Amino acid sequence: MTSWQSRLRRGDSLRTLGVALRLGAIVLGLVIAALQGSISEEWPLALMLTGLTWLVEHNWRSTDFKRWLPTIELAAVGLLLGLQTPLPAPFLPYLLTAAAASAALVGLSRGLASLGAAAVTLIAAQGLSTGMDRVTSLQLTEWLLLSVLGVLAGSWARAWQKHVRASPSRYETANILLTQLRDVTRELPSGLDEVTTASTLLELIRKEVAYDSATLLRTELDGPPQPLAVVGADSPPWFPERDSWLVRRVDDTSAAAQAMVWIDPRTGSSSSVSGQHRAFRALIPMRLGDARIGLVALQRDTPWTAEQLDRTQEIVEDSALMLDTAFVFGDVRLLATTEERRRLAREIHDGIAQEIAGLAYVVDDIAARETDPALEEDLRTVREELGRVVSELRLSIFELRTVVEPGARLGASMSDYVRQVGARAGMSVHISLDESTARLPADVEVEIMRIVQESVTNARRHSRAKNLWVTLRTNPPGASVRVADDGAGIAKRRQDSYGLEIMQERATRIGGRLDIRSRVGGGTVIDLVVGEPLLQEPPASLDGTALSDQELPAAVGKSSGRGRSGRTVKTKGA
């Protein structure tokens, strides 16, 4: 992208150019007046035109007043020039520059209308002050025609700016997509994921439109919006309620909308009582074709201008394909992973599991015919080991086939799995669930489930634990999971063991942090935190007391508790 295209795309380039042209016309008028020896009569007019330039380019809060500024400016220019005696020819170029600058901001039709207002005030004021002679009439006609050309040039510049702004935006999106694809080729599948892409989009918005906090939500036809990324806050400051005015406005117009709300400073939630902290919320729909695939929820202390909301809508629309590609990539990856796990489960069941079970029957047959007590004992030991291997294979098949179904929640799937494994392993299982009504992204739920499976498997195989505590808390896009046991604790890692490394890779893939440490009193504690840490209550110990504060995560945050449901389940192993 060339430098002039970059400046034009920023949106303030035409406004800056308009100021420069106006001031240049004033300076040119003063130079001509000085050469004509009339500088003392013309400088008050130059000061008034300079003040008019400041008035027009000031950042006024009133949208209605700003809409009428081009017409007000040109009418005032016609009045100021027309009241001068004689007609101030050195400053007539200001009329041309003001007309061109106004058309660059408001377009052709409104630019011509504003120039018409200038022509009426100029001719009327000049006619009332000194009358219209032939020379004056020719001068006015000449500059008014030149001003019409200026309006045409300004409107063309406005259209070209829109074209240039749209074109580099597509290049920017392509650059992000190519960068993501490059990352995928280097470290699949952590490059093109929903969370990273959503965070990238929010940062793109922040570069051009300021906000205090922002949330990108994925919308689904069969469920509530799913927060994918949050910027400027630990958790989504607010969720778009389906029956709220802001959501209805977006549904009706399919465009960005904003509203003022009162915020309770203690809780951060909206309040119906005026006099609290005032904030403004904007909701920007993300559409791909006729389908809405997401929403961007913004919040800050001051309102956005119409131009800022329009620019935000442009960024969101240009990024819709990028984010939908991440959705498709995530869905395909999830489907492919699930199908591969099921294929492996079938292969294990139909292959090695059946062969080992058959081998166990052969050992049973040999042991039944063997008369040597020592050899018979050895065969019995081999038979027990084969039985243990078959049980492990069956549990591995169960783990491979355990998935978070689209209609089931993460907590329910996790509870079913932990209860069944605990019952087979003879462990007492203590489950504590505190899930938000909003769901985590599907790929995040899957990775959390796999980490829990690996943690429970390690406890079952190596710890000889009698109790297992599993705690899950979700507050999208954040979540925290703890798996603790009262077993043998952390042993020295074998060189051929990759379980902990795989768990760490899974945590990194979803932007999580994994902490593995010894439990005070014996056992192991595994903590997974995704996003900002949530308040995590310690699981109970064997005697019913809480675990020591030394076992809590190093960083403990605070969850909102809004829209949540929690329950604790205890099951006794067989």
N, C-alpha and C positions, 0 to 999 in steps of 0.2 A: 504494500500500500504506500503510495507516494505521500510526501509531507502535506501537500495542499489538500489531498483527499482526506487525510487524517484530521486536518483542521476543519474541513467542511463537514465532516461526519459528526463532530462534537456538538453541533447544534447551535452554538453561540457565534459562529464565524460570520454569518450574514448580519447579525445584529452589530457585531464589532465593526464590520465593514461599513454598515450604514452610519455609525457614529463618525468613523474616519472620513467618509465622504462629506457629511454635513459640516464637520469642522474644517475640512479642506476648502469647501465652498465659502465659508466665512472668512478664512484667511485670504483666499483669492480675492474676495470682495474688498477686504481692507487694503490689499496691495494695489488693486486698481484704483480705489478711492484715494490712496496716497499719491499715486502717479497723476491723478486728475486734480489734486490739491483740495479735495473735499473730505479729508479724513476726519476733521473736527465735526462735520455734520453727520457722518455715517457711523461713527463708533457706537453711539447709543443703540442703533439698530443691530449692530454686530453683537452687543451684549445681550439684547433681547433674544436674538436667534440662538445664541449660546445657551441661555437659560431654557429656551424651548427644547433644545437638544437634550439637556439634562432631564427635563420633565418627561420627555418621551422614553428615554432609556432607563429611567429609574425603575427598580423592581417593586412595582406596586402590588399590594396584596389583593386588591379587589379585581376579580376576573372580569367583571362587567366593565369596569373603567378601562382596563387594559385593552379590551376588545374595541373600544371606541377611540383609543389614543391616536391611531393613524389619521382618522377623520378630523379629530380635534386639532392635531398638529397642522395638517395642510390648510384647514380653515383659518387657523391663527396666522400661518405664514402669509396667506392671501390678504388677511386684514392688516398685518404689519407692513407688508410691502405696499399695499394700496393706499394707506394713509400717509405715506411719505410724499413730499412735494419737493422737487419733481420725482418721477418714478425712479427708484434706486436701481439702475441697471446693473451696477457691479454685484448686487446680491441676488439677482434673478436666478443664477445657477443653483442657489439653495433650494429653490422650488423644484428643480429637476432632481437633485439628490434626495430630497425628502420624499418625492413621489416614488422614486425607484426603491428606496429603502422600505417604504410602507408596503409596496406591492410584494417585496420579498418576504414580508412577514404575514400578510393577510391574503395574498393571491390577487389574481387579475381583476375579478369583478369588484371586490371591495376596494382595490387600489384605484380603479377608474372612478368609483363613486366618491372616494376621498378627494381625488384630483378635481372632480366636478365641484365639490364644496369649496375647494381653493379657488377655482375659476370664478365662482359666484361672488365670494367675498372680495377677491382682488378687483374684479371689474366694478363691483358696486362701490367699494371704498374709493377707488381711483376716480370714478365718475362723480362721486359726491364731493371729493376734496378739490380737484382741479379741473375736472372735465376730461373728456377723451379726445385728444387730437389724433391726426392720422399717424404720426410717428409713434405715439404711445400705443395706439391700437395695433400697429404692426409688431412692435416689440412684444406686447402681451401675447399676440397670436403665435409668434415665433416660439416663445418659451413655453407656452401651453402645449404646442405640438411636440416640442422636444420632451416635455414632461410626460406626454402620452407614450413616447418611445421609452422613456425611463420606466414607466409602469410595466410595459411589455418586457423590458430587460429584467426588472426585478421579479416579475412572476415567473419568467423562464429560469432565473437563478434559484427560485424557491423549488420549482419542479426538479431541477438538476440536483439540488441538495438532497431531496427525498430519494432520488435514484442512487446517489453516491452513498448515502447513509444505509440504504437497504443492501447494496451490493457488498460493501466490506463486511457487513454483519454476516452475510452468508459465508464469506471467506473466513471470518472468525469462527463460525460454527464448524466449517470444514477443518480448520486447523485443530480445533479441540477434538473433533472426531478422529482425525489422523493421529493426534498425539495419544489418544486413548487406545487406538488400535495398535500403535507401536508398543505401548505398555503391555497390551494383551500378549503380543508375540514374545515379549521378554519374560513375563511373569503371569501367565494365564492361571487363574481367571480373575486376578485382582485389579485389572485395569479398567475394564468396561463394566462397572457395576453401578447399580442404581444410586447408592449413597454417594459415591464419588462424583457421579455426573450431576446429581441434584445439588451438591455443595458447590460444584463448579458454576452452575447456573446462578445460584444465589450470589456468588462472588462477582459474576459478570454484571448483575444488577447493581450491586453495591458500588462498582466503579463509576457508574453514571447517575444513579439515583440513591440518595442517602436514606438510610433507615436505621432504627435502633435494634430491631430484631426481625427475623424473617424465618418462615417455615415453608418448605415445599412438601405438598401432600399429593399422594397418588390416589386418584379417585377410581373407585370400582362400582360397577352397577349393582353388585350383590353385597355390598358392605360399606362401612363408614370409611372416610378418607384415611389413608395410612401415611403418617409423617415419615419422610425419607431423610430430611436433613434440616437442621436448625442452626442459624447463625445469630450470634448476639445474645443467646440465652442458653440455660442448661437444658430446658425442655420447651416445647411449644407454648408461648405465652397465651395463646387462645386458639380454639378450634372453631371453624365456621359452622355455626348451627344451621341445620337445613331450613328452619322456619324463620331465620333472622332476616332483617330488612336487607342486609348487605348481600346475602346469598340470593335472595329473590331478585335483587337488582341485577346481579351478575347473570342470573338465569334469563332474565327478560331481555337484557341488552347484549349478552355475550361479549361484554367489554369490562375493563377494569372499573371499579367503583370504590369509594372510600366513605367512611362515616366517623363521626366523633363519638367517643364513649367516655364514661367516667370509670376510673380504675381505683379500686381499693388498694392503697399503698401497702397494706399489711399482707394481703394475700396475692396481689397481682392480678386478680380476676376482675371482670367488669362488675359495676355496681349500678343500681337504679337510683342511688341517692346522689343528687348533684352536689357540687362543692368538693368532691374528692379530686384526685389527680386526673387531669384531662389528657387524653391520648387520642390519636387518630389511627384508624385501621383501614388498610386497603386490601382488596381481594382481586387478584388477577387470574382469570381463567387461562388454562393452557389447552389449546385445541389442536387436533391433528385431523384435518378434514372436517367432518361433521361430528366427530367424537371428542368429548372432553376427557383428557387423560390425566389432568392434574390441576392443582390450585396453588398459587403463591400467596401467602398471607403475610403482610407487612404491618409493622407498628412503629410509630414514633410520636414525638410530642407536638409536632407541627404538621399542618396539612400539606399535601402534595399539590403541585399545580397540575392543570390539565395536561400541559406539555410533558411533565414528568411521568404521569400515569400513562400517557400515550407511548412515551419512550420505553417504559417498563413493559407495556404490552407488546411492543415490537421485539424486545429482547426475548420475552417468553415465547412468542410465536416462532421466532427464528430458531429457538432452542428446542422446540417441541419434538422435532424429528430426532434430535440427538438423544433426548431423554427416552423417547419411545424405543429407540434402538437399544438403549440400555435395558429397558423393560423386556424387550424381545430376547436380548442376549441372556438376561437372567432367567427368563422362563424356559428358554431352550436348554440352558445349562442345567437348570433344576430338573427338567424332564429327562435329559440325557443321563444325569447323575442317578436319578431314581431308577431309570430303566437298567442302567449298568449294575446298580446294587442288586436289583431283583434277578438279573441274569447271573451274577456271581452266586446269589443265594441258591438258585436252581442248580448251578454247576456243582456247588458244594454238596447240596442235598442228594443229587442224582449220581455224583461221582465219589469223591473221597469219603463222604459220610457213610454211604452204603458199603463201600469196600472195607472200611474199618469195622463197621458193624458185622459184616460177614466174617472178617478176621477174628472178631471176638467169639463168634459161634464156633469157629474152628478150634480156638483155644479151649472153649468149653468142652468140645468133643474129645480133645486130647487129654484134658484133665480128668474126664470121666473114666478113661481107660488106663490112666497112669496109676501104678501101684507104689512107686517110690514117694514116700511122704515129703522129702525135701523138694523133689522136682514138682510135686503136686502143689506145694506152697508157692513155689516160684511162678507156676502157671496161674495160680489164683491172683498173685500180685500183678502179673501181666494183664490178666482179665480185668482187674479193677482199674488199671491204668487206661486200658482201651475204653472201658466204660466212661472214665473221666474225659477222655478225648472226644468221645461221641457226644457227651453232654455239652462240652465246650463248643463243638461244631454246631449243635442245635441252637445254642445261645447265639452264636455268631450269625446263623441263618436268621434268627429272630431279630437281631440288631440290624442286619442288612435290609430286612423287609419292613422295619419300623420307620415310618415317615410321618411328617406333619401333614395330614390331609387338609385340603382346602377348606372343608367345612368344619374342621376341628381346631380347637385352640391349642397353642403350644403347651400350656399347663396341663390340659387333659391328656395329650399324647405323652408328655413326659411322665405324668403320674402312672398311666397304664404301663409304660415300659419299666419304670423303677419298681413298681409293685410286683410285676411278674418276675423280674430278675431277683429282687430281694427274697421272694418266696422260694425260688429255686435254690438260692444260695444260703437260705436259712438265716437271713439278716432281718432285724427289725428295722423297718423303713419309716422315717418321719419326714413328711412332705409338707412344706409351707408354700402356698401360692398367693401372690398378690398381683393380679394382672389388671392393667388398664383396659377400658372398653375398646380403645383403639388398638389395632394390631401392628406388630412389627412387620417389616418387609419379609416376604416369603423366604428369600435366600438367607436373611439373618436368622430367622427361626430355625431353618434347617441346620445352619452351622452351630447354633447354640445346642440343638438337640444332639448333634454328633459329639460335641465336646462333653456333654453330660453323659452320653453313652460310654465314651472312652474313660471318663472319670469313674463311673460306676463299675465298668469292667475291671479297671485296675484295683478297685477296692475289693471286688469279688474274687479276683484271681490271686492277689498278692498280699492283702492286708490281714486276712483272717479276722475281719471285723465282725462284731455282733450287732452293731448299730450303724445305720446310714442316715445322714440328714441331707435333704435336698431342699433348697430354698430358691424360689424364683420370684423376681419382681420385675415388672415391665412398666415403663412410662415412655412410650415411643417418642423419639427414636432411640431412647436409652433403655437399658435393661441390665440387671445384675443377677448372677447365679452363683450359688455356693453349694458345693458338694463336700461333706465332711464325714469322716468315719473314725471309729475308735480302735483301729487295728494296729498293725505293727509299725506304722509310720513310713517315712520316706527311706527307701533302701538305696544303696549305690546303684547307679544306672548301668545296665549291661551295654556293651558296645553295639550289640545287634538290636537294641530296643529303640524304637522310633515313635512310641506312643505319645510321649510328652512333646516331642518336636512337632508332631502332626497337630496336636492340640494347639500349640502356639501358632502354627501356620493358619489354622482355622480362625483363631482369635484375631490375628493380624488382618486376615482377609475381610473381616466385617468391621474393622476399626476398633477392635476390643483390646483389653489388657488382661493378661492371665497371670495370676499369682498363685504359686504352689508353695506350701510351707507346712511344717510340722504343727500338729495340734498339741496344745498344752494338756498334759495328761495322757498323751498317747494317741496316735492316729495321724491323719493327713487332712488338710483343709485346702480346697481348690476354689479360688474366686475368679469369676469372669465378670468384667465390667465393660459394657458396650455403651459408647457415648459418655455423658457425664455420670459420675457415680450416683447411685440412688441410696437412700437410707436403708441400711441392711441390718436387721435384727439378728443377733447371734443365735444359732441353733442350740437346742438344749443339750446338756451333757447327760451322762448316764444317770446321775442322781437327780436330774430335773432342774439343775441350776444352769444359768447361762454360761457360755464359754467365756474365757478370759478376754479382757479388752486387748490383750496382746495379739489375739487371733483376728481381730477385726481388720478390714482393709486399711491401708495407710491413708487413703483419701476417701472420706465418707461425705457424700452430698446430702441433699434433702429433696425428697420427691413431693409433688404437689398433693397426691392423694385424691385428686379430683377424678371422678368417674371411674373408681376402681372397685374391684371386688376381691376379697381375700378369703382363704380358707386353709385350714391345717388338717392333714390326713396322717394317721399313724396306722401302719399295718405290721403285723407280726409274721415273720417268716415261718415256713413250715418246719 
